[in-house]
Amino acid sequence: MSATSDFSVPANIRAISPYRAGKPSSELAREFGLEPASIVKLASNENPLGFSPRVKQALIDYLSTSSLAELGRYPDPNAFDLKAVLAQHYDVEMANLTIGNGSNDLLEIISLAFLDEHSSAVYSEHAFVVYKLSTQARGARHLAVSTKGLGLDLERMYEAIEEDTRLVYIANPNNPTGTFHPRDDIIAFLDRVYASRGNKTLVVLDEAYNEYLDPELRFNSAELIKHYPNLVVLRTFSKAYGLAGLRVGFAIAQSEVTDYLNRVRQPFNVNTLAQIAAMVALEDEEFLAQSYQMNKAGKAYLSAEFERMGIAYVPSFTNFILFEMNEAPKVAEALLAKGVIVRPVVGDGLPNHLRVSIGTEEENQRFIAALKEVLA
Ligand SMILES: *Cc1c(COP(=O)(O)O)cnc(C)c1O
């Protein structure tokens, strides 16, 4: 028996299997003795262009002037300046906004505010694993609904709602499948949940990949909170904005929900540099457009290569592609040895798939070349 076995850890915490993140390049470099610069990391859906040059300049300016001394102080606990810019951008009130240390933090905050051991949350299998983790951490029951094909089955998700269900998580587009539901499907779902449950069940609409949608598919979800008091929309600066390392995301909801979120939020959850970077990032539409275009081209290239190689893949609405692979974990290992990091999705219940983030043109080509070598 191990020395730690007598810790009084609640059963719901013992039941948690820790989140397995995409492998960092530095770790792979150490393991295989590779040159860090030669590694292609396509495992965590980061923006291959990095972030806006305007953000870079803003950070450099901050760090090279007397403002730097401000880092000795706590950040603005209410992120006033960032909220002001976001409120204008999304045409909502500042009272509708909660800023998080990434949207992961917001998922945690939402679960803290709404779940306890007398409640349940509904989520889809093959969806973002943090929905399950944060539910488990609260000791709430987690109700996993199977997908339809590899897309969310909104009909079954609605039917899965029980009397004690306080949260339903919808990732749209979904990770790791890359599937998407258009506005009408989401509205129909919200209407049904609100009609039958009122404010007893909150819908968490996680739109981490929104900025990668084709313009005709994007819809104004921020505006929907005016009609649905039970809706929380989540967005992040980690994906298209390229600020994954700084950790910023935000929630949009009616002010009463925002108030509850703020009660459990850590007061200084978002650091000063992250607040500055997010503010500037939001304004650089040119960088966002460039990122979208590059992703679109990369998606077309990778999709065409998969087809040529006879590899089945899920048409993607995001900056990653889920593709089918026999012995996927072995293939992922073999790719690692060639300096290419993709994401195994066994933990998401997909043992015969891999997820590859869309990189730069050169990164995508290196990935395809490595995959061809591994499969040969
Ligand atoms: C990447 C991702 C997030 C964002 O996480 P951050 O904490 O903001 O970096 C949220 N939801 C989904 C579905 C994601 O894939």
The ligand as an SDF file (V2000), in Angstrom:
LIG
                    3D

 15 15  0  0  0  0  0  0  0  0999 V2000
   -8.9810   25.6220  -26.4120 C   0  0  0  0  0  0  0  0  0  0  0  0
  -10.3560   25.5530  -25.8790 C   0  0  0  0  0  0  0  0  0  0  0  0
  -10.7630   26.4450  -24.8820 C   0  0  0  0  0  0  0  0  0  0  0  0
   -9.8530   27.5570  -24.4460 C   0  0  0  0  0  0  0  0  0  0  0  0
   -9.1730   27.3300  -23.3400 O   0  0  0  0  0  0  0  0  0  0  0  0
   -8.4020   28.5500  -22.6850 P   0  0  0  0  0  0  0  0  0  0  0  0
   -8.4550   28.2320  -21.2360 O   0  0  0  0  0  0  0  0  0  0  0  0
   -9.1540   29.8050  -23.0020 O   0  0  0  0  0  0  0  0  0  0  0  0
   -7.0270   28.5610  -23.2430 O   0  0  0  0  0  0  0  0  0  0  0  0
  -12.0560   26.3840  -24.4200 C   0  0  0  0  0  0  0  0  0  0  0  0
  -12.9230   25.4940  -24.9230 N   0  0  0  0  0  0  0  0  0  0  0  0
  -12.5780   24.6520  -25.9000 C   0  0  0  0  0  0  0  0  0  0  0  0
  -13.5990   23.7430  -26.4640 C   0  0  0  0  0  0  0  0  0  0  0  0
  -11.2800   24.6540  -26.3850 C   0  0  0  0  0  0  0  0  0  0  0  0
  -10.9260   23.7880  -27.3370 O   0  0  0  0  0  0  0  0  0  0  0  0
  1  2  1  0
  2  3  1  0
  2 14  2  0
  3  4  1  0
  3 10  2  0
  4  5  1  0
  5  6  1  0
  6  7  2  0
  6  8  1  0
  6  9  1  0
 10 11  1  0
 11 12  2  0
 12 13  1  0
 12 14  1  0
 14 15  1  0
M  END
$$$$
